[in-house]
Amino acid sequence: MQTADILVLDFGSQYTQLIARRLREQGVYTELMPFNATIEQIKAKNPKGLILSGGPASVYAKDAYFCDEKIFDLGLPILGICYGMQLIAHKFGGSVVPASHKEYGKAELKIAKNSPLFEGVKDESVVWMSHADKVEVLPKNFEVLATSKSSEYCVFADENRKIYACPIAA
């Protein structure tokens, strides 16, 4: 069995397939798994990193989706996108609330701190946003890497643990 370079845990985003395709176009062997895959199923793929996709739910909803929290103990780089961002904020003690201004479409990314995550990305790049919630309180030990007009915590990370989060859809 081939091991995956990157596993994308699918929380139901309309962009999940696009994320996987873009990685594959860069020569990265990528597999999709459902968000509720067991830690044993994830470990069996021996990934080098994980992406937590977006999805239509809100992490604070009664019927919110959650993955096996043991993924955060694997020591792998993790990128949470959209719902994945909310999940990371929630897991590590941050606060997620409905946004007063929803971002759909183009937004300008203002890089606040240099990070390997932004290699090849110019400050004030135009990115695609699609979210109705926002992180109101940053989790402990996480720092802001970038902002947008309507989000002071647009991209944040705990770079020591290699855990990154952003609402950027594509």
Solvent accessible surface area in square Angstrom, and as a share of the most:
residue,aa,sasa,rsa
1,M,177,0.79
2,Q,110,0.49
3,T,60,0.35
4,A,1,0.01
5,D,38,0.19
6,I,33,0.17
7,L,0,0.00
8,V,0,0.00
9,L,0,0.00
10,D,46,0.24
11,F,3,0.01
12,G,48,0.46
13,S,22,0.14
14,Q,147,0.65
15,Y,43,0.16
16,T,3,0.01
17,Q,117,0.52
18,L,42,0.21
19,I,18,0.09
20,A,0,0.00
21,R,120,0.44
22,R,124,0.45
23,L,40,0.20
24,R,112,0.41
25,E,100,0.45
26,Q,144,0.64
27,G,67,0.65
28,V,41,0.24
29,Y,79,0.30
30,T,2,0.01
31,E,31,0.14
32,L,52,0.26
33,M,21,0.09
34,P,78,0.49
35,F,45,0.19
36,N,98,0.50
37,A,3,0.03
38,T,64,0.37
39,I,10,0.05
40,E,116,0.52
41,Q,92,0.41
42,I,0,0.00
43,K,115,0.49
44,A,58,0.45
45,K,40,0.17
46,N,99,0.51
47,P,11,0.07
48,K,141,0.60
49,G,2,0.02
50,L,3,0.01
51,I,13,0.07
52,L,0,0.00
53,S,0,0.00
54,G,2,0.02
55,G,16,0.16
56,P,114,0.72
57,A,24,0.19
58,S,24,0.16
59,V,4,0.02
60,Y,102,0.39
61,A,37,0.29
62,K,205,0.87
63,D,109,0.57
64,A,16,0.13
65,Y,82,0.31
66,F,87,0.36
67,C,10,0.06
68,D,41,0.21
69,E,99,0.44
70,K,117,0.49
71,I,0,0.00
72,F,22,0.09
73,D,121,0.63
74,L,51,0.25
75,G,54,0.52
76,L,32,0.16
77,P,54,0.34
78,I,3,0.02
79,L,38,0.19
80,G,0,0.00
81,I,16,0.08
82,C,21,0.13
83,Y,1,0.00
84,G,0,0.00
85,M,10,0.04
86,Q,14,0.06
87,L,6,0.03
88,I,0,0.00
89,A,0,0.00
90,H,92,0.41
91,K,70,0.30
92,F,36,0.15
93,G,62,0.59
94,G,14,0.13
95,S,35,0.23
96,V,16,0.09
97,V,37,0.21
98,P,88,0.56
99,A,10,0.08
100,S,121,0.78
101,H,116,0.52
102,K,105,0.45
103,E,13,0.06
104,Y,141,0.54
105,G,11,0.10
106,K,163,0.69
107,A,18,0.14
108,E,74,0.33
109,L,3,0.02
110,K,87,0.37
111,I,38,0.19
112,A,67,0.52
113,K,78,0.33
114,N,139,0.71
115,S,14,0.09
116,P,103,0.65
117,L,62,0.31
118,F,18,0.08
119,E,153,0.68
120,G,83,0.79
121,V,62,0.35
122,K,162,0.69
123,D,80,0.41
124,E,90,0.40
125,S,27,0.18
126,V,100,0.57
127,V,25,0.14
128,W,106,0.37
129,M,0,0.00
130,S,23,0.15
131,H,15,0.07
132,A,37,0.28
133,D,14,0.07
134,K,68,0.29
135,V,7,0.04
136,E,87,0.39
137,V,79,0.45
138,L,35,0.18
139,P,3,0.02
140,K,162,0.69
141,N,107,0.55
142,F,15,0.06
143,E,69,0.31
144,V,39,0.22
145,L,0,0.00
146,A,0,0.00
147,T,39,0.22
148,S,10,0.07
149,K,204,0.87
150,S,35,0.23
151,S,10,0.07
152,E,114,0.51
153,Y,41,0.16
154,C,0,0.00
155,V,1,0.01
156,F,0,0.00
157,A,0,0.00
158,D,8,0.04
159,E,45,0.20
160,N,147,0.75
161,R,98,0.36
162,K,87,0.37
163,I,3,0.02
164,Y,28,0.11
165,A,0,0.00
166,C,11,0.07
167,P,5,0.03
168,I,30,0.15
169,A,5,0.04
170,A,66,0.51
